[in-house]
Amino acid sequence: MGYESLKHIAKLGGLDVPRAILDIVEPIKDNDEAVRKFGIDFATEQCREILESGVTYGLHFYTLNREVASLTILKKLGLWSPEPQKLLPWKPTANVSRFHEDVRPIFWSSRPKSYVARTSEWEEFPNGRWGNSSAATFGDVSEHHLFYMRSKTSKEQRLNMWGRQLVGEEDVWKVFYNFITDTPDEESGAKVTRIPWNEEELAAETMLIASELADLNRRGVLTINSQPSANGEPSTHPELGWGNPGGYIYQKAYLEFFVSAERAMILKQIIHKYEPRVNYHIINFNGDEDFTNCDHLEPIAVTWGVFPGKEIVQPTVVDPIAFKFWKDEAYGLWEEYWGSLYPENSVSRRVIDHMVHNYYLVNLVDNSFPEPSILWTVCNEMLEVEDSMKKQKRLKQARKNPSGDEYGRWPGKVGRKFEEREMEKASEDSDDSPPKAVAVEGQ
Amino acid sequence: MGYESLKHIAKLGGLDVPRAILDIVEPIKDNDEAVRKFGIDFATEQCREILESGVTYGLHFYTLNREVASLTILKKLGLWSPEPQKLLPWKPTANVSRFHEDVRPIFWSSRPKSYVARTSEWEEFPNGRWGNSSAATFGDVSEHHLFYMRSKTSKEQRLNMWGRQLVGEEDVWKVFYNFITDTPDEESGAKVTRIPWNEEELAAETMLIASELADLNRRGVLTINSQPSANGEPSTHPELGWGNPGGYIYQKAYLEFFVSAERAMILKQIIHKYEPRVNYHIINFNGDEDFTNCDHLEPIAVTWGVFPGKEIVQPTVVDPIAFKFWKDEAYGLWEEYWGSLYPENSVSRRVIDHMVHNYYLVNLVDNSFPEPSILWTVCNEMLEVEDSMKKQKRLKQARKNPSGDEYGRWPGKVGRKFEEREMEKASEDSDDSPPKAVAVEGQ
């Protein structure tokens, strides 16, 4: 405020401006900038004395609609901290009953509305840590419910994105690949802006690992959730940051995907080499195949933060019990969002049915968060072991039937018709099972 | 087991050793070492096949009192992990009711028996995190109780360690200094193997910061508890490690000390420069002076660990409410353990009384655990500001009284008699109070 306003306000308020202040201000009264600067410096000193007196812990500013001076004073006092970009890695709801909620399972991180709906009956929400969720019940996710939860993407839009006609698994793989890489479909030119497991766009942090994800999806490891590792990043980090400034953010690398039963079984065999560094859950559609090396009750914290003056905040976990609830939803989304686009008994519909009944849902956690993620290595080994097993099988067949053209029997994967694959698979199944243990150890 | 034992056992058990095995073993039957090696390799392969079959999760070994072979097999399978050196940074009790306890306030870390006694009435113990302890009540620590809790150190031993005759604060400082540095007393030659706030020897981790601690104690910052910072050390670290192998250990630097009221007030003034990096509590004997920049309820985790397959474990906290209970105990120990050694009204007794009534209890947490601890800098600034304030006061006095010999009035600290100091202090008190704010800003 300039000199004239100062005099005016003092008069209005019936204030006597102390002589000492007038002595300083009067010589500079024609320089508004200098008067303002003096005012701010003087007020800052006053505030500091008041705070240091120990008599009070608070200050009350009347800004008179000019907040700049007050803000400057607060900054000089070190009392102004910018708002955190986001309070938690996921967006809290406005619902009062969820006020203290600060932990969620990672599975719904791309479907928060579904999570909120399915836990809306809870009376208490986990706070500080997830703990043991053995008593937690997740609301049922009926087909109607799933339908209701659909985003406003129309059937037409979904057909454009996910394909009007699917002839094999590889057509599905391509949709996942195009989603991760933002690639338009060769024929329709449509971009895949979402897949059934994402309510929203890809998270910014997913972009940090997009090329690794693209490579896996291209080869049929169909990722639906993931996060990169983080080792003490500042809480103001543009992609990974959350919470107040001055904190440190940590993440364990996480990867969740659908993969063929054969590959899931190979994964289960090779993964012991990576223990205890890697934790896994492998489950199928109806849950009768269900493997894990985790405790059956205890969750794993996969995102946590260390802040001044607080206990550790651990807002995201991999929870073994919640995973089973999520599994039903994840498989349901195949059929409700995608399969239902096609007529019953059509080839396209049968492709999606095939995915549901022959693909396993897998999640992987890399516990060595300060190291580069080993989950890519694990998945690559799974794919390489499959390749070498197939090669062995072909050699064996070639020996049985020396007139056969070995190379002719092995067309490139992408582009083969679904029926061809099915036929090939039927003939493979009649073989002796491959010498798995040997193949694994050969790695 | 050699070839003969194998044949013997097979006969006793009515077993048929398969031909395939005999074919391998018979040619090497005179080489016990080779037979044993084959047995271990063969059994390891069998075990691996069994485990990989997915049919079972367990193995049962009959060791027949020769555990070496079984151990070797387990190691080859990667299933053998050495016992963790300790489960938690502090020693859990054998008491069943405390089975799930895994968080404690740091204040009692050198007096675990006292903590266990004072919380023996609790029906539940904090698990996973400390949470908000506003409802927690700590059992009373009556004088009788304190007396009972005394270690078996006799009065004679304590007099040898802590001094038969104290003439000033500096004599007390020296006891702390000798304790940290393991220095024998110049006169009695006795070593200070403990001080009243330590039930046990100094922790191994204290040695990591012993020289910094020694320097502070020499200058009258009387440390009674501390820990260095740690940034993702392996859980097998010899000094800082705890919990299962494969984990990462973190600590925020912590420092707790008694210091003169004058210095405590300087500390309170300068510490705002270090916010929010440093959290503090400053309290006096009867609690009517009580300052903090922490939340009044929420604890700070100062030790935590990240392990495969688990939520974050945070076994040590600085809790604002527990600190007030600890404060009474910490001041009680001065009198009960130390002051009581001397006759009432003796100078020695008055020195200890002086410590109780004029020294404040302070704790400091450095939240920036990846950086080198800033707490040494904070304490050094406190001491330097005090020095410069004293220098200013002397200059002022010299100006008032130009005939006085300024240098003559400032004898070295150590060695001055308590009465001299008291007299000097009385004369200082009659002065104008020093221009604190200016002195602080001069830093």
Contacts between the chains, C-beta under 8 A, distances in Angstrom:
chain1	res1	chain2	res2	distance
A	48	B	437	7.9
A	49	B	437	6.8
A	51	B	272	7.8
A	52	B	268	8.0
A	52	B	269	5.8
A	52	B	272	7.9
A	52	B	437	7.1
A	54	B	268	7.4
A	54	B	291	6.9
A	78	B	272	6.5
A	78	B	273	7.9
A	78	B	275	6.6
A	128	B	128	7.7
A	128	B	129	5.2
A	128	B	131	6.4
A	129	B	128	5.2
A	129	B	129	5.9
A	129	B	311	5.2
A	129	B	312	7.5
A	130	B	311	6.6
A	131	B	128	6.4
A	131	B	311	7.8
A	231	B	232	7.6
A	232	B	231	7.6
A	232	B	232	7.7
A	232	B	370	6.0
A	246	B	276	5.4
A	246	B	277	7.3
A	246	B	367	7.1
A	248	B	369	7.9
A	248	B	370	7.1
A	250	B	306	7.3
A	268	B	54	7.1
A	269	B	52	5.6
A	272	B	51	7.5
A	272	B	52	7.7
A	272	B	78	7.1
A	273	B	78	8.0
A	275	B	78	7.1
A	276	B	246	5.4
A	276	B	308	4.3
A	276	B	309	6.9
A	277	B	246	7.2
A	277	B	308	6.7
A	279	B	308	6.5
A	279	B	309	5.1
A	291	B	54	7.3
A	293	B	309	7.8
A	294	B	309	5.3
A	295	B	309	6.2
A	298	B	309	7.0
A	298	B	310	6.3
A	298	B	311	7.3
A	299	B	311	5.9
A	300	B	308	8.0
A	300	B	309	5.4
A	300	B	310	6.3
A	300	B	311	7.1
A	301	B	306	7.7
A	301	B	310	7.3
A	301	B	311	4.5
A	301	B	312	5.1
A	304	B	306	7.7
A	304	B	312	5.4
A	306	B	250	7.3
A	306	B	301	7.7
A	306	B	304	7.7
A	306	B	367	7.9
A	306	B	369	7.2
A	307	B	367	7.5
A	308	B	276	4.3
A	308	B	277	6.7
A	308	B	279	6.6
A	308	B	300	8.0
A	308	B	367	3.8
A	309	B	276	6.9
A	309	B	279	5.1
A	309	B	293	7.8
A	309	B	294	5.4
A	309	B	295	6.2
A	309	B	298	7.0
A	309	B	300	5.4
A	309	B	365	7.8
A	309	B	367	6.9
A	310	B	298	6.3
A	310	B	300	6.3
A	310	B	301	7.3
A	311	B	129	5.2
A	311	B	130	6.6
A	311	B	131	7.8
A	311	B	298	7.3
A	311	B	299	5.9
A	311	B	300	7.1
A	311	B	301	4.5
A	311	B	314	6.0
A	311	B	317	6.7
A	312	B	129	7.5
A	312	B	301	5.1
A	312	B	304	5.3
A	312	B	312	4.8
A	312	B	314	5.2
A	314	B	311	5.9
A	314	B	312	5.2
A	317	B	311	6.7
A	365	B	309	7.8
A	367	B	246	7.1
A	367	B	306	7.9
A	367	B	307	7.5
A	367	B	308	3.8
A	367	B	309	6.9
A	369	B	248	7.9
A	369	B	306	7.2
A	370	B	232	6.0
A	370	B	248	7.1
A	436	B	52	8.0
A	437	B	48	7.6
A	437	B	49	6.2
A	437	B	52	6.3
A	440	B	52	7.7
